Every structure is written in structure tokens, then in C-alpha cells.
């Protein structure tokens, strides 16, 4: 059984709450400095579009507390900012992701809790934090997608005609190998490549299209390439002209 709450002041409430939440949390109290408060940089990061945001829009924050978990998760704690009892608690948005990563993500709106930090800890643990974790995962996923195109090069396979066969270097990716095998390409260990043989050009074309469609669904493009032309029999490639050599000059 928990001991009675020693103090219902905001600073004491936040400190006790930090010790009751799962994980390792610290609490920092930001007191009222007689009008010279720098709390705006905190309130602007409150991740809420409901009750807490409404309260912040209507009232000036004189004092507040910020709870920080060892993984960087932050919670904003303040008075009801009007008539009422208890406290308002909201998650604070992470600092690192770009603003574009938050687009389309619903805010993990804050909650109003009683002035008992023990019951408040249960509300935060079972209500606010799960919604925060879900929203954070969406933001991180968006951020990863925003940076991925500039870092990753598109994959592709080259299919090269070799006589009447099509040769594809071993992709060394099981799903790509399966896509080739399903559509008639056989692995040639000597070449370390997949080969599509046959004298039925229509069947070969169908196999290439089928493999290409399946590879495309895997995010792999296909390039169909003919081998470089060989010189005709009995002819010798013409060598490029040699650079001119200056004639020797003798001085008198």
C-alpha cells in the first residue's frame, strides 16, 4: 500500500509521479519567476490538440514540471489553468524528426488526473503512454521514409541475351531467385547465373514478362540488354590513329 501523498504542490506531485512510472524518470520543476517565465519553449512542444492545448491557449503557464525518461520521452505537467483540481499531463513532441514527419499523425492528447500521483501514474501508464508510443512509431516511420529515397539506390537486375538464352547474374536475394525460378530460369552453377534457355521466342518473352512483373513487385527493376556486337569474321578492328609526332628540330 502506498503511503499518503506528502504534498499536493505541483513540484512535489511531479517528483512522486516520476518515481511511480515504469522505467527511469527524472522530474524538473519550472517555478513561477514573477512574470519572467521562459515556459513558452516548453508549451510549444506539448503534443496535444485537445484539453491541454485548449487550456494553454486560454491561460498563461506560471509554473510547470517536465518529466523525462531515460530514452528521451518527456511529459509536461501543469495545473488545470483555471477552476478545478488535479493536474494536466501531456506528452511532449520529440525534437529530432522533421516537421513533415508529423503530418497525418494524430496527437497523443493529454489527460486530466487527480492530485494523487499514484492513481495518476496508472492513468499515464495505461492511457497516455501507449498512445504516445503509437504516435511516435508513426512519426519515426514517416521520418525514415523521408530520408530513404536520398540514401538508397534502386535495385535492378540485368537480363542479357547470350545466343538463344537469357542470362541473369545470381541476385543473391532469395525472393528474387524464386521469382526467376518460377518463370523458367534455371541456375547454372558454372556461370553463377540464372539462364532461360529455349527456342520458343514467344515462351521466352512470356517468361521475361512474368519474371519482370514479379521482380517489380519486390522493388527490383529489370534491364534487358543485348551483348556488345562482335567484329565480323575475317576483319580486324581498325586501330585509332596515333597522335602526331613532332619532327626533330636542330638548332644552329
C-alpha positions as CSV (number, residue, x, y, z in Angstrom):
1,X,0.0,0.0,0.0
2,X,1.3,3.4,-0.9
3,X,1.9,6.0,1.8
4,X,-0.3,9.1,1.7
5,X,0.9,11.8,-0.7
6,X,3.1,14.2,1.4
7,X,2.3,17.3,-0.6
8,X,-0.1,18.2,-3.4
9,X,2.0,21.0,-4.8
10,X,2.9,20.7,-8.4
11,X,6.6,20.2,-7.9
12,X,6.1,17.5,-5.2
13,X,3.4,15.8,-7.3
14,X,5.6,15.6,-10.3
15,X,8.5,14.2,-8.3
16,X,6.4,11.5,-6.8
17,X,4.8,10.7,-10.1
18,X,8.2,10.3,-11.7
19,X,9.1,7.6,-9.2
20,X,5.8,5.7,-9.9
21,X,6.0,5.5,-13.7
22,X,7.6,2.4,-15.3
23,X,11.2,2.9,-16.3
24,X,13.6,5.5,-15.1
25,X,12.2,9.1,-14.9
26,X,13.5,12.4,-13.6
27,X,11.4,15.5,-12.8
28,X,12.4,19.1,-13.3
29,X,10.2,21.8,-11.8
30,X,10.0,25.1,-13.6
31,X,8.8,27.7,-11.0
32,X,7.0,31.0,-11.4
33,X,9.5,33.8,-11.7
34,X,7.2,36.7,-11.2
35,X,6.3,37.1,-14.9
36,X,9.8,36.5,-16.3
37,X,9.0,32.9,-17.2
38,X,10.6,31.1,-20.1
39,X,7.9,28.4,-20.3
40,X,6.9,29.2,-23.9
41,X,9.7,26.9,-25.2
42,X,8.1,24.1,-23.3
43,X,4.5,24.7,-24.0
44,X,5.1,24.9,-27.8
45,X,6.3,21.3,-27.8
46,X,3.2,20.0,-26.0
47,X,1.8,17.2,-28.3
48,X,-1.9,17.8,-27.8
49,X,-4.8,19.2,-29.7
50,X,-7.5,18.7,-27.1
51,X,-7.9,19.6,-23.4
52,X,-4.3,20.6,-22.6
53,X,-3.9,22.6,-25.8
54,X,-7.2,24.4,-25.1
55,X,-6.0,25.3,-21.5
56,X,-2.7,26.5,-22.8
57,X,-4.4,28.7,-25.3
58,X,-6.6,30.4,-22.7
59,X,-4.3,30.7,-19.7
60,X,-0.7,31.7,-19.1
61,X,1.5,29.0,-17.6
62,X,3.0,30.3,-14.4
63,X,4.8,27.1,-13.4
64,X,5.1,23.6,-14.7
65,X,7.2,20.4,-14.5
66,X,8.8,18.2,-17.1
67,X,9.3,14.5,-16.6
68,X,12.0,12.9,-18.7
69,X,12.5,9.2,-19.2
70,X,16.0,7.8,-19.9
71,X,15.1,7.2,-23.6
72,X,14.2,10.9,-24.1
73,X,10.4,10.6,-23.7
74,X,9.1,13.8,-22.0
75,X,5.8,14.6,-20.2
76,X,4.5,18.1,-19.4
77,X,2.7,18.6,-16.1
78,X,0.8,21.7,-15.2
79,X,-2.2,23.0,-13.1
80,X,-5.6,22.9,-14.7
81,X,-5.0,26.5,-15.6
82,X,-8.5,27.5,-14.5
83,X,-11.0,26.3,-12.0
84,X,-10.7,22.8,-11.0
85,X,-8.5,20.3,-9.1
86,X,-5.8,17.9,-10.1
87,X,-3.3,18.3,-12.9
88,X,-3.0,18.2,-16.7
89,X,-0.4,15.9,-18.2
90,X,0.6,15.7,-21.9
91,X,3.3,14.2,-23.9
92,X,5.9,16.5,-25.5
93,X,6.8,16.0,-29.1
94,X,10.2,14.5,-29.9
95,X,12.8,17.1,-31.0
96,X,14.7,15.2,-33.8
97,X,12.1,14.3,-36.5
98,X,11.4,16.9,-39.2
99,X,8.1,18.7,-39.2
100,X,7.0,16.8,-42.3
101,X,7.2,13.5,-40.4
102,X,4.3,14.6,-38.1
103,X,1.9,15.1,-41.0
104,X,-1.1,12.8,-40.7
105,X,-0.2,11.6,-37.2
106,X,-2.9,12.1,-34.6
107,X,-1.6,13.8,-31.4
108,X,-1.5,11.6,-28.3
109,X,-3.7,14.0,-26.5
110,X,-3.0,14.6,-22.8
111,X,-5.2,13.8,-19.8
112,X,-6.5,15.4,-16.7
113,X,-5.7,13.5,-13.5
114,X,-6.5,13.7,-9.8
115,X,-4.0,15.2,-7.4
116,X,-3.0,11.7,-6.3
117,X,0.3,10.9,-8.1
118,X,-0.2,7.1,-7.6
119,X,-3.6,7.0,-9.4
120,X,-2.2,9.5,-11.9
121,X,0.7,7.1,-12.6
122,X,-1.7,4.4,-13.5
123,X,-3.6,6.7,-15.9
124,X,-0.4,7.8,-17.6
125,X,0.9,4.2,-17.9
126,X,-2.3,2.7,-19.3
127,X,-3.7,5.6,-21.3
128,X,-1.3,8.4,-22.3
129,X,2.0,6.4,-22.8
130,X,0.5,3.7,-25.1
131,X,-1.0,6.5,-27.3
132,X,2.3,8.3,-27.3
133,X,4.3,5.2,-28.3
134,X,1.9,4.6,-31.2
135,X,2.1,8.2,-32.4
136,X,5.9,8.2,-32.0
137,X,6.3,5.0,-34.1
138,X,4.3,6.6,-36.9
139,X,6.4,9.7,-36.8
140,X,9.6,7.7,-36.9
141,X,8.3,5.6,-39.8
142,X,7.5,8.8,-41.7
143,X,10.9,10.2,-41.0
144,X,12.6,7.1,-42.2
145,X,10.6,7.2,-45.5
146,X,11.5,10.9,-45.9
147,X,15.3,10.1,-45.8
148,X,15.3,6.7,-47.5
149,X,15.0,7.9,-51.2
150,X,18.1,10.1,-50.9
151,X,20.2,7.3,-49.5
152,X,19.0,4.2,-51.2
153,X,19.8,3.3,-54.8
154,X,17.0,1.4,-56.7
155,X,17.8,-2.3,-57.2
156,X,17.8,-3.8,-60.7
157,X,18.7,-7.0,-62.5
158,X,20.2,-7.1,-65.9
159,X,19.0,-9.8,-68.3
160,X,21.5,-10.3,-71.1
161,X,20.9,-12.2,-74.4
162,X,23.6,-14.9,-74.9
163,X,22.9,-16.7,-78.2
164,X,19.3,-18.1,-77.8
165,X,19.4,-17.8,-74.0
166,X,18.8,-15.1,-71.4
167,X,21.4,-14.9,-68.7
168,X,20.9,-13.1,-65.3
169,X,23.7,-12.8,-62.7
170,X,22.8,-14.5,-59.5
171,X,20.9,-11.9,-57.5
172,X,21.8,-13.5,-54.2
173,X,18.5,-12.5,-52.8
174,X,16.2,-15.4,-52.1
175,X,12.9,-13.8,-53.2
176,X,14.5,-12.6,-56.5
177,X,15.9,-16.1,-57.1
178,X,12.5,-17.5,-56.6
179,X,10.9,-15.1,-59.0
180,X,13.3,-16.2,-61.7
181,X,13.0,-19.9,-61.0
182,X,9.2,-19.8,-61.0
183,X,9.3,-18.3,-64.5
184,X,11.6,-20.9,-66.1
185,X,15.1,-19.6,-65.3
186,X,17.5,-22.4,-64.2
187,X,20.5,-21.8,-62.0
188,X,23.8,-22.5,-63.7
189,X,26.5,-23.1,-61.1
190,X,29.3,-22.8,-63.6
191,X,28.3,-19.3,-64.6
192,X,26.8,-18.4,-61.1
193,X,23.8,-17.1,-63.0
194,X,20.2,-17.9,-63.9
195,X,19.7,-19.0,-67.5
196,X,16.5,-19.0,-69.6
197,X,17.0,-21.4,-72.5
198,X,14.7,-22.4,-75.3
199,X,14.0,-21.9,-79.0
200,X,10.4,-20.7,-78.5
201,X,10.8,-16.9,-78.5
202,X,7.1,-16.4,-77.6
203,X,7.5,-18.5,-74.5
204,X,10.8,-16.8,-73.6
205,X,9.1,-13.4,-73.9
206,X,6.2,-14.5,-71.6
207,X,8.8,-15.8,-69.0
208,X,10.7,-12.5,-69.1
209,X,7.5,-10.5,-68.7
210,X,6.3,-12.8,-65.8
211,X,9.7,-12.6,-64.0
212,X,9.8,-8.8,-64.6
213,X,6.4,-8.3,-63.1
214,X,7.2,-10.4,-60.0
215,X,10.6,-8.6,-59.5
216,X,8.9,-5.2,-59.9
217,X,6.6,-6.1,-57.0
218,X,9.7,-6.8,-55.0
219,X,11.1,-3.4,-55.8
220,X,13.6,-4.7,-58.3
221,X,13.8,-3.2,-61.8
222,X,14.7,-5.3,-64.9
223,X,17.0,-4.2,-67.7
224,X,17.1,-6.3,-70.9
225,X,20.4,-5.9,-72.6
226,X,21.9,-7.3,-75.8
227,X,25.6,-8.2,-75.7
228,X,28.1,-5.8,-77.5
229,X,28.4,-6.6,-81.2
230,X,31.4,-8.7,-82.3
231,X,33.6,-7.7,-85.3
232,X,32.8,-9.6,-88.5
233,X,34.8,-12.7,-89.2
234,X,38.0,-12.1,-91.2
235,X,38.2,-8.5,-90.3
236,X,40.5,-6.7,-87.9
237,X,39.3,-3.8,-85.8
238,X,40.7,-0.5,-87.1
239,X,43.1,0.9,-84.5
240,X,42.7,4.6,-83.7
241,X,45.1,6.9,-85.4
242,X,48.3,7.5,-83.5
243,X,48.9,11.1,-82.3
244,X,51.1,13.2,-84.5
245,X,54.8,13.2,-83.6
246,X,56.6,16.5,-84.0
247,X,59.7,16.4,-86.3
248,X,63.0,16.8,-84.6
249,X,64.3,20.3,-84.6
250,X,68.0,21.1,-84.7
251,X,69.2,24.5,-83.6
252,X,72.2,26.1,-85.2
